[in-house]
Amino acid sequence: MRALEAMPDWDAMTAHQRTLHYCHELTRLGKKIPAWTAIREHIGKGSPGDIRRAVADFRSEQAQAIKSADQGLTAFPSGVAKLFQKAWHM
């Protein structure tokens, strides 16, 4: 995994910001998001509430991206759109 600590302004980031970056990196690598305690160990700070809130925000952001991708299929013929949706949700 890339060293998140090497990111510009890492030291100035809030636990929420660090958690979001960590979740994005884990997702990029195809890894599961761990419990808040493991996240805190990696990012170096944050209360359980701050970290859980950031994970919930990250998941909400990902859900919105999936919904937007589904809505973008309206430009395709319905048969093609259904095939894309089936493949996407496998």
C-alpha positions, 0 to 999 in steps of 0.5 A, spaced: 500 500 500 502 506 498 504 510 504 499 515 506 503 518 511 507 521 505 501 525 502 501 532 502 498 535 509 497 528 512 499 531 519 494 537 518 488 532 516 483 530 521 481 523 522 475 524 518 480 526 512 485 520 513 479 515 514 476 517 507 483 517 504 485 510 507 478 507 505 479 510 498 486 506 498 483 500 500 478 500 495 483 501 490 487 495 492 480 491 492 481 490 500 475 490 505 474 496 509 476 493 516 473 495 523 474 502 526 480 500 531 484 497 525 483 504 521 485 508 527 491 504 528 493 505 521 491 513 520 494 514 527 488 518 530 481 519 531 475 517 535 471 511 534 465 516 532 469 520 527 472 514 524 465 510 523 462 517 520 468 517 515 467 510 513 459 511 513 460 517 508 465 513 504 460 508 503 455 513 501 459 516 496 460 509 493 453 508 493 452 514 490 457 513 484 453 506 483 447 510 482 449 515 478 453 509 473 446 506 473 442 512 471 447 514 466 445 507 462 439 511 460 443 513 453 443 506 451 438 502 448 434 498 454 437 491 452 444 493 452 442 497 459 440 491 462 446 487 460 450 492 463 446 492 469 447 485 470 454 485 469 455 491 474 451 487 479 454 480 479 
